[in-house]
Structure formats: structure tokens, C-alpha cells
Amino acid sequence: MSIRYLALCCVLCCALLLPVMAGAQGTAGDLPAPASAQEEQEVEAMIADAARPQESDPGIMIEDRINEYNTSGAGAQFMQKQDEGALFYTTASAPVMEKASSPAWPEFRQMAFKEAMLLAQQKYMEFLGVSVKSKMIRHMQSDPEFPKFSQEELYSTSRFEALLEKGLALLGGKLDAMLKEQGIDPQEFNALPPSKQKELLVRSVTEETVRTARGELSGMIPVQTFEARNDKGDHIVAVAVVASSAFKDFVREALAKKGELKPNPKRVGGPAVRDQVVMDKAEMINQFGIRRVFDENGYPVLVSFGQSYNPYTGQDYQTRLENRGVALEQAAASAFANFAFLFKAHGTVSNKSGNKATSSTVGKVEVDAKGNSFESTEYVRSVINQYTSTIEARGEVSDLPGVRRLHSWTYIHPEYGHEMVGVVHTWAPQDSALAKSLKEPAKQKQAPAAQKAKGQAGSSTGKQLMDSNDF
């Protein structure tokens, strides 16, 4: 029961009880007058309006969540630095195309996050440099003469009528059936007089705008994700992204030096990376994209989150495991893609919008079976809005050593029952250095000269090269 409904009940109770209480203090004959029929209808309408369920709008909900983040959360700090000219910060949202009841909802949800990221990248590319072309057109045409029928059209079997009869013959009974479906009597339709119409006066205003942008996306990173939903299973997601010269320099340095980075003394002594990024599964499903954290020794670590889902919902265990394995590989592919977009990425944007407002006066002429014509005028107002948008982002990174899978998880969504899977990939300078050393060939020592066998009896044991501390 909503607060609005409870408040209305209280108002109605007061309205009904106060006269009775006042009458109790007076004489028995001072009873309140009965409500009129109009007053009763108004009360019923108020009750019905209050009892109507108030449907929540995920779009408004996520706007409120983003506004809260930007005013009292970490977003406020990003916005302050943006005002100071130190970085670029923005948010973007995208609705999930399918309801949560769909078996493929987790995949649609993941793609919605990627769409939101593309929309944020569009804002960034337009910020870097946008090209705009726009034109406006006013068109006006007047021809006040009403349309007319020629003698051939009225009294002879013209070529047009022959074609029309041929078309009706081909349709056969289909036309009658279609008319009946629309509630139209076929006999009355056949008895309709012929008619013509034309625009006597037309005035239109058109605006067309094309804007394009392109730019480097390397170093642009998401810092937060958001999600909102209603009771019907409609979801919308959003991302907050940041780009700065300092972070782009870090990305370039990491790629150029292949991991030979120095630790940050101010970050020494913090929690281990695993403690930072491996969390409860209910929280893991909210992690998308790539982040940078620092380990306990102050070294920067890139953490990439990937998600997918298991489409199999049957009871066969082996099939479920096989599909789960495929889903984990798809999640891994998504996590690897995050590295490509972070280290080396470019994008393009092309948007075209058109708005047209038209006002026209249409003249119509009808002719009955006796040849009498009837003219009528109709005024038409219309607005047409057209929009086309294409955003493309491409990422690529070659020979990036040190990427490892830190964690993987499987989680049954508590509300919808979907089996969701995810992986966490990391890149750290130490891992990059280790990968480089493992790729280098080992130094070979010169083998000692072989000794001649003496032919004496005995036994021997191989030299111990490894112990349990190695594993």
C-alpha cells in the first residue's frame, strides 16, 4: 500500500468523522447533509486514482542514482577536477533490450553496458573535436484549384480502371475479407464514389544537421557502473568514465616499457589486489570494464572484468558444464577486449538528424453515380523527426605480456535464476617482467667431460634439483 493511498484514506476519514463528531456535541437533529452524487463521484475518482499502482521508471531511477554519485559520491571529485581542467568526466546510460524474463537477458544486459560505454566514448570524441554541418529550408507552394475528373475518368473504362479491375480480380475474396476485418461492409465500400485530392497550400520548415567526430580513445577508463530496474523486469544501466593526460601517459609508459614501472610510494601498505577485486558474487555481477588499482607494494595493477552467461537450462549435468566452460571463455574474451580498448583504441562518430514541420491544406473532390461533384477541405499538420547515429570504436594491443586470470565465478541470479559467469584478468608490472623472462632462452652451461666406466658394482641416486618449496 503506497503512502499516497494511506494519506488519502486519512483525509477521507477526517472528512467523514469530523461532521459526526461535531454532531455528537450538538443535538440529534444536527446530522450532516448527505453527499451529492457529484461529490460521491469525485471521492470515488480520488480513491481509484490513489489505488492505481505507481509504476516506477528505471530511467528516472538511474538519473537519481547518478546525480547522487555526482553530488555526494566520488563523482563530485571527478566533476571538480573537470571544472579545473584536469580531466574529462561524463556518464552515459543505455536500456537493456530484453526483459529479465528472457533466457538471454544476461547477454543483453552486458551489451547494454557496452552500448553505454560507446555513448560515453561518443561524448569524449565530440569533446576532442566535432565537425558540424547544418542547413534549414523553408518551402511554400500554393495552387488553390481543386482537383477535377475528366470525362474519360467518369464515363469510360480508362486504362486506370482496367488496371484497377484486374487488381481486384486477382485479389478475389481477399479484399472483402480484409474489409470485414476492419469493420467495413464490402458492399458499402464498392458503392463509395470515386475521389481525388491534392495539396492546395503547403508550407514546411526543414532542418538537417550532420555532425562527425573521431579521436583516440586510449587511456579512457570507466570508474563506476550503475543499474536500475522496475518490477516488470525492465533494466537500464549506466557508466561513468574518465580520461586524462596523466592516465594516458601511464598507459603509454606501461605499453612501451613492458612492465618496467616503479611503485608509487604513497600507495605502499594497502590491501592485496585479490582482496580488493575479489568480492561477493552478488557484487561481482555489477563489475564491468577495466580499472587500475595498486597492490600492497605500491605497484599499479590493471584489473579487467568480463561476463557472460550459461544458456543451458536443462537437467543434464555434463551439458551444463560444457556450456559453462564456453561461457567462461566468452567472458575471458570480453576481459581481453578491455585491454585492447585501453592501450590502443580509436573511434568515429556520425550523427544525422532531420526535423520537418509541415502545414498543408488538402482539397478533396468526390463524384457520385449521377456525376455530381462534392468538394471538401482538410487541414493537415505534421512533424517528422529522423535520426541516424553510428558509433564505432576499435581497439588493438600486440604482444602484451603478463595478463593472467586472477579469478572466475559462477552465480545463479537470486531474482531471475539465470546462471551468470565471470572472470577477472589482471596485468601487473611484476607479471609482465616474469612473462618476459620466461620467453627468454635459458643460458646453457658446457657439460663436463665424460668419465670412463670402471665396471664396479654399486647403486646411485639422482641429484635432488627440486623440493616441496618449489610447489
PLY file of the C-alpha trace (Angstrom):
ply
format ascii 1.0
element vertex 471
property float x
property float y
property float z
element edge 470
property int vertex1
property int vertex2
end_header
0.00 0.00 0.00
1.50 3.32 -1.08
1.98 6.36 1.15
-0.23 8.30 -1.24
-3.08 5.83 -0.68
-2.72 5.95 3.11
-2.74 9.74 3.09
-5.91 9.84 1.03
-7.60 7.39 3.40
-6.73 9.66 6.33
-8.19 12.67 4.53
-11.40 10.80 3.75
-11.71 9.54 7.32
-11.32 13.07 8.65
-13.87 14.37 6.18
-16.39 11.75 7.25
-15.75 11.68 11.00
-15.48 15.39 11.78
-19.15 16.17 10.98
-20.21 13.16 13.03
-18.09 14.23 15.99
-19.44 17.76 15.72
-22.98 16.39 15.64
-22.32 14.34 18.76
-21.61 17.54 20.64
-24.85 19.16 19.36
-28.40 17.91 19.14
-29.50 14.70 17.48
-31.14 16.71 14.73
-27.86 18.35 13.62
-26.80 15.45 11.35
-24.63 16.23 8.28
-26.39 16.56 4.96
-25.96 13.55 2.62
-23.29 13.92 -0.06
-24.44 14.80 -3.53
-23.97 12.44 -6.47
-21.21 14.67 -7.86
-19.33 14.64 -4.55
-19.60 10.85 -4.39
-18.18 10.55 -7.93
-15.29 12.85 -7.06
-14.47 10.77 -3.95
-14.62 7.54 -5.98
-12.30 9.03 -8.60
-9.82 10.11 -5.93
-9.84 6.64 -4.37
-9.38 4.96 -7.75
-6.51 7.29 -8.63
-4.79 6.68 -5.29
-5.25 2.91 -5.53
-3.76 2.77 -9.03
-0.23 1.28 -8.80
2.50 3.81 -9.40
4.84 2.28 -12.00
8.49 3.07 -11.37
10.62 4.38 -14.23
14.14 2.86 -14.32
15.35 5.77 -16.42
14.42 8.28 -13.70
15.77 5.98 -11.02
19.20 5.75 -12.65
19.29 9.50 -13.20
18.73 9.95 -9.46
21.48 7.43 -8.67
23.94 9.19 -11.00
23.00 12.59 -9.54
23.64 11.23 -6.05
27.05 9.93 -7.19
27.90 13.29 -8.75
26.90 15.35 -5.73
27.85 13.30 -2.68
29.88 10.40 -4.12
33.19 10.04 -5.89
31.68 11.64 -8.98
31.73 15.01 -7.21
35.55 14.87 -7.09
35.74 13.99 -10.79
33.44 16.87 -11.65
35.50 19.27 -9.57
38.71 18.24 -11.35
36.92 18.56 -14.68
35.93 22.12 -13.77
39.60 22.75 -13.02
40.58 21.48 -16.48
42.46 18.43 -15.18
40.37 15.65 -16.76
37.32 14.73 -18.82
34.39 13.13 -16.99
30.97 12.06 -18.22
28.21 9.48 -17.80
26.03 7.64 -20.30
23.17 5.16 -19.98
21.51 2.51 -22.17
18.38 0.41 -21.65
18.59 -3.39 -21.70
16.78 -4.54 -24.84
15.13 -7.58 -23.23
13.19 -8.04 -20.02
14.72 -10.10 -17.23
12.30 -12.94 -18.02
14.16 -13.63 -21.27
16.65 -16.53 -21.10
19.23 -14.36 -22.89
18.77 -11.36 -20.57
22.31 -11.56 -19.09
23.82 -11.18 -22.57
21.52 -8.27 -23.42
22.50 -6.71 -20.09
26.19 -7.00 -20.89
25.65 -5.50 -24.34
23.75 -2.60 -22.74
26.85 -1.78 -20.68
28.91 -1.81 -23.88
26.37 0.45 -25.58
26.56 2.86 -22.64
30.34 2.83 -22.97
30.06 3.64 -26.69
27.77 6.57 -25.91
30.27 7.85 -23.36
33.04 7.49 -25.95
30.91 9.50 -28.38
30.78 12.38 -25.90
34.54 12.18 -25.45
35.28 12.17 -29.20
32.96 15.13 -29.74
34.76 16.89 -26.89
38.11 16.30 -28.63
36.83 17.86 -31.84
33.49 17.82 -33.62
32.54 18.81 -37.17
29.02 20.09 -37.75
27.11 20.81 -40.96
23.58 22.13 -40.79
21.03 23.56 -43.18
17.50 24.93 -42.91
14.90 25.01 -45.69
11.54 26.77 -45.90
9.26 25.61 -48.67
5.90 27.09 -49.62
3.63 26.21 -52.52
0.14 27.40 -53.38
-2.24 26.02 -56.02
-5.81 26.75 -54.87
-7.52 24.99 -57.78
-9.40 21.87 -56.66
-8.72 18.61 -58.50
-11.12 17.66 -61.31
-12.28 14.50 -63.03
-12.05 14.25 -66.78
-14.87 12.86 -68.89
-12.78 9.81 -69.66
-12.31 9.12 -65.93
-16.05 9.44 -65.23
-17.74 7.74 -68.17
-15.29 5.41 -69.89
-13.30 2.37 -68.98
-9.95 4.04 -68.85
-6.64 2.26 -68.62
-6.57 3.09 -64.91
-9.98 1.49 -64.33
-8.95 -1.56 -66.30
-5.88 -1.99 -64.15
-7.94 -1.48 -61.01
-10.47 -4.10 -62.07
-7.67 -6.50 -62.91
-6.12 -5.95 -59.46
-9.44 -6.54 -57.73
-9.97 -9.69 -59.76
-6.60 -11.00 -58.68
-7.41 -10.29 -55.06
-10.70 -12.13 -55.34
-12.34 -12.58 -51.99
-9.25 -11.43 -50.07
-10.27 -7.77 -50.36
-13.71 -8.46 -48.90
-12.14 -10.40 -46.03
-9.69 -7.59 -45.32
-12.50 -5.03 -45.30
-14.58 -7.14 -42.92
-11.61 -7.42 -40.55
-11.59 -3.61 -40.37
-15.34 -3.46 -39.76
-16.17 -2.20 -43.28
-19.08 -3.56 -45.31
-17.70 -4.63 -48.74
-20.96 -3.56 -50.47
-20.77 -0.09 -48.97
-17.08 0.09 -49.93
-17.88 -0.81 -53.54
-20.59 1.86 -53.58
-18.22 4.62 -52.48
-17.87 7.38 -55.07
-14.50 7.98 -56.75
-12.43 10.74 -55.19
-9.33 12.84 -55.82
-7.29 15.05 -53.57
-4.32 17.44 -53.82
-2.47 19.94 -51.69
-3.88 23.40 -52.27
-1.38 25.08 -49.96
1.67 23.62 -48.29
4.26 25.23 -46.03
7.16 23.35 -44.48
10.28 24.10 -42.46
13.14 21.59 -42.50
16.39 21.43 -40.57
19.13 18.89 -41.26
22.22 18.54 -39.09
25.18 16.22 -39.59
27.94 16.00 -37.02
31.01 13.82 -37.11
33.94 13.25 -34.80
36.91 10.98 -34.49
39.57 10.61 -31.87
41.94 8.44 -29.88
40.24 6.52 -27.07
43.37 5.09 -25.47
43.51 5.71 -21.74
39.77 6.30 -21.37
38.59 4.21 -18.43
35.26 3.51 -16.66
35.27 4.38 -12.97
31.75 3.32 -11.95
28.70 1.44 -13.19
25.02 1.84 -12.32
21.85 -0.19 -12.80
18.13 0.35 -12.16
15.06 -1.83 -12.71
11.32 -1.93 -12.12
9.01 -4.73 -11.03
8.30 -5.74 -14.64
11.93 -6.69 -15.30
12.87 -3.61 -17.34
16.51 -2.68 -16.72
18.73 0.25 -17.60
22.46 0.55 -17.00
24.95 3.40 -17.00
28.69 4.05 -16.80
30.85 6.91 -15.58
34.11 7.36 -17.48
37.26 9.44 -17.07
40.05 10.44 -19.45
43.10 12.47 -18.50
46.54 13.27 -19.86
48.18 11.76 -16.78
46.39 8.43 -17.19
47.13 8.34 -20.93
50.81 8.84 -20.09
50.64 5.90 -17.68
49.10 3.68 -20.37
51.74 4.66 -22.93
54.54 4.08 -20.43
53.20 0.69 -19.41
52.97 -0.40 -23.03
56.37 0.98 -24.01
58.34 -0.31 -21.01
56.56 -3.68 -20.93
56.09 -3.56 -17.20
59.29 -1.86 -16.04
57.37 0.59 -13.87
58.27 1.99 -10.49
55.97 1.66 -7.47
54.08 4.61 -6.05
55.41 5.25 -2.50
52.09 6.77 -1.45
50.27 3.51 -2.25
52.58 1.17 -0.31
50.94 -0.77 2.51
47.46 -1.12 1.07
45.46 -4.34 0.67
46.46 -7.04 -1.79
44.91 -6.95 -5.24
42.88 -10.10 -4.66
41.39 -8.61 -1.51
40.39 -5.53 -3.46
38.78 -7.06 -6.54
37.51 -10.49 -5.47
34.27 -9.82 -3.67
30.90 -11.36 -3.00
29.31 -12.88 -6.12
26.26 -10.66 -5.77
28.63 -7.71 -6.13
30.73 -9.26 -8.89
27.82 -9.13 -11.34
27.95 -5.32 -11.07
31.58 -5.08 -12.21
32.20 -4.25 -15.87
35.13 -2.83 -17.79
38.68 -2.23 -16.61
40.13 -0.48 -13.54
43.53 0.42 -12.13
44.37 -0.43 -8.52
47.63 -0.59 -6.57
48.98 -3.66 -4.80
50.44 -3.77 -1.28
53.86 -2.78 -2.64
52.56 0.29 -4.46
52.74 -1.16 -7.99
49.90 -0.30 -10.41
47.72 -3.22 -11.48
45.12 -3.22 -14.25
42.03 -5.28 -13.44
39.67 -6.31 -16.23
36.20 -7.75 -15.63
34.42 -9.96 -18.16
30.96 -11.53 -18.01
28.78 -13.97 -19.92
26.01 -16.47 -19.17
25.19 -20.14 -19.49
22.29 -20.53 -21.96
21.64 -24.16 -20.99
18.71 -24.59 -18.59
18.22 -28.36 -18.81
18.99 -31.08 -16.27
21.93 -32.83 -17.92
24.99 -32.08 -15.80
27.62 -32.72 -18.48
25.87 -30.41 -20.94
25.62 -27.74 -18.28
29.36 -27.96 -17.57
30.24 -27.81 -21.26
28.12 -24.72 -21.81
29.51 -23.16 -18.65
33.02 -23.65 -20.00
32.10 -21.94 -23.26
30.52 -19.07 -21.31
33.69 -18.60 -19.28
35.74 -18.37 -22.47
33.34 -15.74 -23.79
33.73 -13.82 -20.54
37.51 -14.09 -20.93
37.27 -12.68 -24.46
35.37 -9.70 -23.09
38.02 -9.15 -20.42
40.82 -9.30 -23.01
38.95 -6.79 -25.18
39.10 -4.27 -22.34
42.91 -4.27 -22.55
42.78 -3.63 -26.29
40.49 -0.62 -25.86
42.59 0.76 -23.03
46.04 0.54 -24.65
45.35 1.40 -28.27
41.92 2.48 -29.49
40.37 4.89 -31.97
36.78 5.75 -32.70
34.48 7.58 -35.11
31.04 9.12 -34.67
28.50 10.03 -37.35
25.12 11.51 -36.42
22.45 12.82 -38.77
19.20 14.37 -37.58
16.34 15.86 -39.54
13.27 17.76 -38.34
10.42 18.77 -40.60
7.23 20.64 -39.71
4.51 20.79 -42.37
1.22 22.64 -42.60
-0.97 21.87 -45.62
-4.45 22.48 -46.91
-5.78 19.48 -48.84
-8.65 19.78 -51.28
-10.78 16.70 -51.91
-13.36 16.11 -54.62
-15.88 13.24 -54.72
-18.25 12.36 -57.55
-21.45 10.35 -57.09
-23.05 7.99 -59.60
-25.01 10.85 -61.23
-21.86 12.83 -61.90
-22.39 15.41 -59.19
-19.16 16.59 -57.56
-18.65 17.49 -53.90
-15.68 19.48 -52.65
-14.23 19.44 -49.15
-11.16 20.92 -47.45
-8.94 19.29 -44.85
-6.15 20.90 -42.82
-3.16 18.69 -42.03
-0.36 19.42 -39.55
2.56 17.04 -39.20
6.00 16.84 -37.62
8.61 14.31 -38.73
11.81 13.69 -36.76
14.50 11.48 -38.25
17.73 10.42 -36.56
20.61 8.18 -37.59
23.64 7.50 -35.39
26.69 5.30 -35.85
29.45 4.98 -33.25
32.44 2.76 -33.94
35.36 2.02 -31.63
38.33 -0.21 -32.46
40.96 -1.45 -30.05
44.16 -3.40 -30.57
47.17 -4.37 -28.49
50.04 -6.61 -29.59
52.38 -8.75 -27.52
51.16 -7.68 -24.07
52.98 -9.94 -21.56
51.79 -10.56 -18.03
47.99 -10.92 -18.36
46.73 -13.63 -16.04
43.34 -14.88 -14.86
43.06 -13.91 -11.22
39.57 -15.20 -10.51
36.47 -16.77 -12.07
32.98 -17.18 -10.68
29.57 -18.72 -11.35
26.45 -17.19 -9.83
22.74 -18.01 -10.04
20.88 -14.70 -10.13
18.75 -14.63 -6.94
15.76 -12.94 -8.61
15.70 -14.27 -12.16
17.51 -17.62 -11.92
19.98 -17.03 -14.78
23.36 -18.74 -14.46
25.90 -15.95 -14.85
29.65 -16.41 -15.10
32.57 -14.04 -14.98
36.35 -13.78 -14.98
38.84 -11.28 -13.60
42.06 -10.71 -15.54
44.96 -8.68 -14.21
48.08 -7.09 -15.61
50.89 -6.11 -13.24
54.48 -4.97 -13.84
55.85 -7.99 -11.93
53.81 -10.39 -14.06
54.94 -8.63 -17.22
58.59 -8.95 -16.17
58.06 -12.62 -15.32
56.47 -13.33 -18.71
59.39 -11.65 -20.48
61.93 -13.69 -18.54
60.09 -16.93 -19.30
60.17 -16.17 -23.01
63.97 -15.70 -22.98
66.01 -18.86 -23.73
67.85 -20.32 -20.72
71.66 -20.00 -20.64
73.28 -23.33 -21.38
76.34 -24.43 -19.46
79.13 -26.55 -21.01
78.72 -30.16 -19.98
81.69 -31.75 -18.12
83.81 -34.34 -19.90
82.51 -37.89 -19.61
84.41 -40.28 -17.32
85.27 -43.78 -18.24
83.30 -46.50 -16.51
85.25 -48.56 -14.02
82.96 -51.55 -14.17
82.47 -51.83 -10.35
79.17 -52.97 -8.78
77.04 -50.48 -6.75
73.94 -48.18 -6.82
73.24 -44.45 -7.15
70.50 -41.80 -6.70
69.81 -38.85 -8.96
70.73 -35.39 -7.76
67.91 -33.59 -5.94
67.13 -30.49 -8.01
63.71 -29.53 -6.62
61.92 -29.85 -3.30
58.46 -29.20 -1.91
59.17 -25.47 -1.56
59.09 -25.22 -5.32
55.36 -26.10 -5.45
0 1
1 2
2 3
3 4
4 5
5 6
6 7
7 8
8 9
9 10
10 11
11 12
12 13
13 14
14 15
15 16
16 17
17 18
18 19
19 20
20 21
21 22
22 23
23 24
24 25
25 26
26 27
27 28
28 29
29 30
30 31
31 32
32 33
33 34
34 35
35 36
36 37
37 38
38 39
39 40
40 41
41 42
42 43
43 44
44 45
45 46
46 47
47 48
48 49
49 50
50 51
51 52
52 53
53 54
54 55
55 56
56 57
57 58
58 59
59 60
60 61
61 62
62 63
63 64
64 65
65 66
66 67
67 68
68 69
69 70
70 71
71 72
72 73
73 74
74 75
75 76
76 77
77 78
78 79
79 80
80 81
81 82
82 83
83 84
84 85
85 86
86 87
87 88
88 89
89 90
90 91
91 92
92 93
93 94
94 95
95 96
96 97
97 98
98 99
99 100
100 101
101 102
102 103
103 104
104 105
105 106
106 107
107 108
108 109
109 110
110 111
111 112
112 113
113 114
114 115
115 116
116 117
117 118
118 119
119 120
120 121
121 122
122 123
123 124
124 125
125 126
126 127
127 128
128 129
129 130
130 131
131 132
132 133
133 134
134 135
135 136
136 137
137 138
138 139
139 140
140 141
141 142
142 143
143 144
144 145
145 146
146 147
147 148
148 149
149 150
150 151
151 152
152 153
153 154
154 155
155 156
156 157
157 158
158 159
159 160
160 161
161 162
162 163
163 164
164 165
165 166
166 167
167 168
168 169
169 170
170 171
171 172
172 173
173 174
174 175
175 176
176 177
177 178
178 179
179 180
180 181
181 182
182 183
183 184
184 185
185 186
186 187
187 188
188 189
189 190
190 191
191 192
192 193
193 194
194 195
195 196
196 197
197 198
198 199
199 200
200 201
201 202
202 203
203 204
204 205
205 206
206 207
207 208
208 209
209 210
210 211
211 212
212 213
213 214
214 215
215 216
216 217
217 218
218 219
219 220
220 221
221 222
222 223
223 224
224 225
225 226
226 227
227 228
228 229
229 230
230 231
231 232
232 233
233 234
234 235
235 236
236 237
237 238
238 239
239 240
240 241
241 242
242 243
243 244
244 245
245 246
246 247
247 248
248 249
249 250
250 251
251 252
252 253
253 254
254 255
255 256
256 257
257 258
258 259
259 260
260 261
261 262
262 263
263 264
264 265
265 266
266 267
267 268
268 269
269 270
270 271
271 272
272 273
273 274
274 275
275 276
276 277
277 278
278 279
279 280
280 281
281 282
282 283
283 284
284 285
285 286
286 287
287 288
288 289
289 290
290 291
291 292
292 293
293 294
294 295
295 296
296 297
297 298
298 299
299 300
300 301
301 302
302 303
303 304
304 305
305 306
306 307
307 308
308 309
309 310
310 311
311 312
312 313
313 314
314 315
315 316
316 317
317 318
318 319
319 320
320 321
321 322
322 323
323 324
324 325
325 326
326 327
327 328
328 329
329 330
330 331
331 332
332 333
333 334
334 335
335 336
336 337
337 338
338 339
339 340
340 341
341 342
342 343
343 344
344 345
345 346
346 347
347 348
348 349
349 350
350 351
351 352
352 353
353 354
354 355
355 356
356 357
357 358
358 359
359 360
360 361
361 362
362 363
363 364
364 365
365 366
366 367
367 368
368 369
369 370
370 371
371 372
372 373
373 374
374 375
375 376
376 377
377 378
378 379
379 380
380 381
381 382
382 383
383 384
384 385
385 386
386 387
387 388
388 389
389 390
390 391
391 392
392 393
393 394
394 395
395 396
396 397
397 398
398 399
399 400
400 401
401 402
402 403
403 404
404 405
405 406
406 407
407 408
408 409
409 410
410 411
411 412
412 413
413 414
414 415
415 416
416 417
417 418
418 419
419 420
420 421
421 422
422 423
423 424
424 425
425 426
426 427
427 428
428 429
429 430
430 431
431 432
432 433
433 434
434 435
435 436
436 437
437 438
438 439
439 440
440 441
441 442
442 443
443 444
444 445
445 446
446 447
447 448
448 449
449 450
450 451
451 452
452 453
453 454
454 455
455 456
456 457
457 458
458 459
459 460
460 461
461 462
462 463
463 464
464 465
465 466
466 467
467 468
468 469
469 470
